[in-house]
Amino acid sequence: MVDFTAARDESTPDELWLCEHPPVFTLGQAGRREHLLADIGVPLVAIDRGGQITYHGPGQVVVYVLVDLSRRRLKVRELVSRIEQAVIDLLAAHGVAAGRIDGAPGVYVGNRSAAALAGKAAPGEMSGEASIEARPAKIAALGLRIRNGRSYHGVSLNVDMDLSPFAAINPCGYAGLAVTQTRDLGLALTPPAAGAALLRHLAEQLKQDTAAPPSAAAGKEDEACQHP
């Protein structure tokens, strides 16, 4: 991912890399280690994306978004919005309402529409009086790095995984932030099926630009999806 971005030039096609990771906590550039609450034997890897701490593991699909923003005439905020929209559209296709929360990149679902909460409060600022069930739960996390006008890192979607490691962190830096997955929402999606659908929705979002849609590649952790 880093090598691909460093080596690409103006003619390099954009790509989407789909994979799953072994259990790992990743900490963004400005991440604070105090958001790791307990040592549960999962390695912590400092990486160069934005954002705080999150967890990756089997049953979660990760797509690295390797896009030339300059060629597509995209601003970073617009790329983030399109990545989020791809997840929102995927969930909507299965009857699940999802949305954004201003200042807290990613995609959220909940008993109250996450879309209705957009712009109201970041997860860490929600009233302590609200029940956990009333708060939105994060289903997809997003973090990017832009170098020379080109993005890397990307988005992770919780599908059918062990969510317990999230209890050892403040997810994305928010204490008490709930997390969920498609399985717990009653969706009969396997990680491969969810990954393929997410690739399609991401490609659809990126077709809106003048550049060609990115090609998709799937690989093992030690091949296409290495940690930086």
Backbone hydrogen bonds, N-H to C=O, Kabsch-Sander energy under -0.5 kcal/mol:
donor,donor_aa,acceptor,acceptor_aa,energy
5,T,1,M,-2.1
6,A,2,V,-2.5
7,A,3,D,-2.1
8,R,4,F,-1.4
12,T,9,D,-1.6
15,E,66,L,-2.0
16,L,215,S,-2.7
17,W,64,Y,-2.2
18,L,16,L,-0.5
18,L,217,A,-3.2
19,C,62,V,-2.4
24,V,56,H,-2.3
25,F,43,P,-3.1
26,T,54,T,-2.1
27,L,45,V,-2.3
28,G,52,Q,-1.9
29,Q,49,R,-2.9
31,G,28,G,-1.9
33,R,31,G,-0.5
35,H,32,R,-2.0
36,L,33,R,-2.0
37,L,35,H,-0.8
37,L,168,A,-2.5
38,A,168,A,-1.3
40,I,38,A,-0.8
45,V,25,F,-2.9
45,V,43,P,-0.5
46,A,44,L,-0.5
47,I,27,L,-2.7
50,G,144,L,-1.6
54,T,26,T,-1.9
56,H,24,V,-2.8
60,Q,57,G,-1.5
61,V,157,L,-2.2
62,V,19,C,-2.9
63,V,155,V,-2.9
64,Y,17,W,-2.8
64,Y,62,V,-0.5
65,V,63,V,-0.5
65,V,153,H,-2.5
66,L,15,E,-2.5
66,L,64,Y,-0.8
67,V,65,V,-0.9
69,L,67,V,-1.0
69,L,149,G,-1.8
70,S,149,G,-1.1
72,R,68,D,-1.6
73,R,69,L,-0.7
73,R,70,S,-0.7
74,L,69,L,-2.5
79,L,75,K,-2.2
80,V,76,V,-2.6
81,S,77,R,-2.2
82,R,78,E,-2.3
83,I,79,L,-2.4
84,E,80,V,-2.5
85,Q,81,S,-2.3
86,A,82,R,-1.9
87,V,83,I,-1.4
88,I,84,E,-2.5
89,D,85,Q,-3.0
90,L,86,A,-2.0
91,L,87,V,-2.5
92,A,88,I,-2.5
93,A,89,D,-2.0
94,H,91,L,-1.4
95,G,92,A,-1.9
96,V,91,L,-2.5
97,A,95,G,-0.5
99,G,108,Y,-2.1
104,A,101,I,-2.1
107,V,140,A,-2.0
108,Y,99,G,-2.7
109,V,137,A,-2.7
111,N,133,E,-1.0
117,L,113,S,-0.9
117,L,114,A,-0.5
118,A,114,A,-0.7
118,A,115,A,-0.8
120,K,117,L,-2.6
121,A,117,L,-0.8
125,E,122,A,-2.4
126,M,123,P,-1.2
130,A,127,S,-1.3
134,A,131,S,-0.7
135,R,131,S,-0.8
135,R,132,I,-0.9
137,A,109,V,-4.4
138,K,178,A,-2.9
139,I,107,V,-2.5
140,A,107,V,-1.5
141,A,156,S,-1.8
143,G,154,G,-2.6
145,R,152,Y,-2.0
147,R,145,R,-0.5
147,R,150,R,-3.0
150,R,147,R,-1.4
151,S,67,V,-2.8
152,Y,145,R,-1.9
154,G,143,G,-1.0
155,V,63,V,-2.2
156,S,141,A,-2.6
157,L,61,V,-2.9
158,N,139,I,-2.5
159,V,59,G,-1.3
160,D,59,G,-2.4
162,D,58,P,-0.5
163,L,161,M,-0.8
166,F,163,L,-1.8
167,A,164,S,-1.9
168,A,165,P,-1.7
169,I,166,F,-1.5
170,N,35,H,-2.0
172,C,53,I,-3.2
173,G,170,N,-3.0
174,Y,171,P,-1.9
175,A,173,G,-0.6
177,L,174,Y,-1.6
178,A,136,P,-0.5
180,T,138,K,-2.3
182,T,158,N,-1.8
183,R,159,V,-2.3
185,L,181,Q,-0.7
185,L,182,T,-0.9
186,G,183,R,-1.7
187,L,182,T,-2.2
189,L,187,L,-1.6
194,A,190,T,-2.9
195,G,191,P,-2.9
196,A,192,P,-2.4
197,A,193,A,-2.2
198,L,194,A,-2.6
199,L,195,G,-2.3
200,R,196,A,-1.9
201,H,197,A,-2.3
202,L,198,L,-2.6
203,A,199,L,-2.6
204,E,200,R,-2.2
205,Q,201,H,-2.1
206,L,202,L,-2.1
207,K,203,A,-1.1
208,Q,205,Q,-0.8
209,D,206,L,-1.3
215,S,14,D,-2.3
217,A,16,L,-3.1
219,G,18,L,-1.8
223,E,220,K,-1.8
225,C,220,K,-1.7
226,Q,223,E,-0.6
